[in-house]
Amino acid sequence: MNLKLKVWRQNDAHAKGKMVDYSISGIEGDMSFLEMLDILNENLINEGKEPVEFDHDCREGICGSCSLQINGEPHGPDRFITTCQLHMRKFNDGDTIVIEPFRATAFPVIKDLVVDRTAFDRIQQAGGYISVNTSGNTVDANAIPIQKEAADEAMDSATCIGCGACVAACKNASAMLFTSAKVSQFALLPQGQVEATERVKNMVRQMDLEGFGNCTNTGACEVECPKGISLENIARMNREYLKAQAKG
């Protein structure tokens, strides 16, 4: 395939960025999107030009670091996949592909397509833990009965990889899907009840401090989430927050 790429280039969060056009050829449908970017950068290096900065790690859909806005969609024109799992067969010969970083005030640009998502780390640090001793003195899991439905929902919530697609898809740049998934994975289990009250208050407070917007139930976050995290988590977090506020 021969493709035209429109790539966002920006030196840092304070610099003025712009779209730069590149032409690329010899792209095969079985290549991943990141492999296509590798070829682009190889060409740029051979031409003595600065390569495009983009983030990646596992390239297996696990770490979430490869987050890109592709033709206006987080992770591109497919569902339940990360950018590294997107294959070039989703595009046609002669297509123009627009590639941008995730855009949110709380995700400042580091360079080109790389953004700083440590705001998510700070939200999780605010309350995403339990005080149960899980190091060398574990209790047999079967000693604490847990309903299968609750266990399944907790595991579904825990599959969130913190990629930020929910924020990028939301018109308000809300992080409520991410935060609620992290709240839910503990709220549904007995081990998470010790810190339940402070957890939800602290995580919501930190989410607001980071500058994320509020949820207005548009639902774009769930649609674009590569792990299919449900909006039900936001409703659960709201209930947990109201209960925590009532306790004082």
Secondary structure, DSSP 4 states (H G I P E B T S, - for coil): --EEEEEEE-SSTTSPPEEEEEEE----TTSBHHHHHHHHHHHHHHTT-PPPP---S-SSSSS-TT--EETTEET-SSSS--GGG-BGGGS-TT-EEEEE----TTS-EEETTEE--HHHHHHHHHH----S--SS-PPPGGGS---HHHHHHHHHHHT-----HHHHH-TT-B-HHHHHHHHHHHHTSGGGSTTHHHHHHHHHHHHHHTT-B---S--HHHHH-TT---THHHHHHHHHHHHHHHH-
